[in-house]
Every structure is written in structure tokens, then in C-alpha cells.
């Protein structure tokens, strides 16, 4: 399960076998995707499986490590009419989902923003009009990338609203994190040379594996007989090698490169 900032996910026994198999297959297919279009198609399929048939991927900040500038909805299947209306009214500047995703510690629902945040009248108007455009039960997933870059995935369903379980949010988050790891890998592929290959020490691999099991820094220290400061020292080295500030991203990239196995 995803636990916000600081750890990755583990599929626990109470998850349904169908969901677990779908996610494992998704990881394998996204790691083998040949281009961004194929990759996004895989994301669309897995998100639809979890009940979200509308998906939008944005680069919230510039991604200098990828040579890409910030862009809203660089890949999406949101209704075209809504995207045109959104751009015409410059909603990108006031959209509360976009504002919050940059600093959010983990995935969140649009209803959370409406219920817990003090939205301005124009922000409430933006949210209401999104629903009128057929975007219901919206969620957002923040993504942390190399060199402090931030991206985000928004998703919604075009059908009637239903309850979003905690388990569904965890699985969706895991799928989105994997999509982003695979996306950054695709964008970086041409620029990677043999001299730039990442090498991890055995201790770093051990720590990443425990991160992938959802263990906290303190728990990893107990398991490996290290101080918390020692664990953090190794984690900082790992994240420096991957040019990221995110443990999630580091684990996903280590799996993709075959440096660790979950």
C-alpha cells in the first residue's frame, strides 16, 4: 500500500488477486513500452480497470533532466470540449487540483479539496463545470521526478459516482508512479551512455527493497542494525544517483533497470 511521503507500496493479502495480477502485468508492460503513446494507452487501460475512464498527465514543472518544459495535459483523454473551454478561461492558473498537487504528500480526491480547502468562488466554479463536462469522482496523484521536477496525473469517471476505497487509491497511486518511472525512462533513453550506468551498493539495494515493502526509515534501521541516520545516508546516496528526491521514483527506477527485484 502507498503511505504518502516516504515509502512505496506493497500488495497486502487482503487485496484481491485480480487487482494484484493486473498491477504486476502493468509494471511488466510499461517497462517494455516502446513509446509514450503506447505507455499512456497502458495507463488508460489500468485506470479504466479501477473505474476511471478519463485520464490526464501533466508536467507541473519543467523537467530539465528530460529536456521537457512544463505542460498541462501533455497526454490525455479528457473531453475535447472541456479542454478547449478550460484553456479559453485560463483555468490552468486557478485550478485548485493543479495548485494542490504540487505540494500534496500523496494522492487525493477532488471532493477532499471541496470539503477541506477554502476554495475561491472561481475555483468552485471550475470544479463544478468540470463535473458538468462529465468528469466525476475525480482524483489526483502527485509525481516526484529527477532534479526536483513535479508531474501529476488527474483521473475521473464519466459514469455515475461511486465510493472510492482506500485500497483502490493505493493501487491507482502505485500504477501512476510506475507510469511516471517508465515515462522518464523513455524520455531519457537516448541520452544514456554506458558511462552513465547507475551502480548501487549491496546495502543500498537492501534498503530500497525494504522501502518497497513499505518500511519506515526507523524500521529499516532495526532490520539492518543501522541507525536512522545511517539509513538516511544511504538513501540520500541512492536518490542522488537517480537525480531525484523521491524514494518512490528511486525504487521504480531500480526495478526497471534490474538493480533490485521485488
RAUR-V676319 format. One record per run of one state. SS is the DSSP state (H for helix, E for strand, - for the rest). FROM is the first residue (numbers start at 1). LEN is the number of residues. If there is no record, write none. Layout:
ss:from:len
SS:FROM:LEN
SS:FROM:LEN
//
This chain:
ss:from:len
-:1:16
H:17:15
-:32:4
H:36:14
-:50:4
E:54:6
-:60:3
E:63:1
-:64:4
E:68:1
-:69:2
E:71:6
-:77:3
H:80:9
-:89:2
H:91:3
-:94:2
H:96:6
-:102:6
E:108:2
H:110:7
-:117:4
H:121:12
-:133:3
E:136:9
-:145:1
E:146:1
-:147:3
E:150:8
-:158:8
H:166:26
-:192:2
H:194:3
-:197:5
H:202:11
-:213:4
H:217:8
-:225:3
H:228:14
-:242:2
E:244:1
-:245:2
H:247:10
-:257:6
//
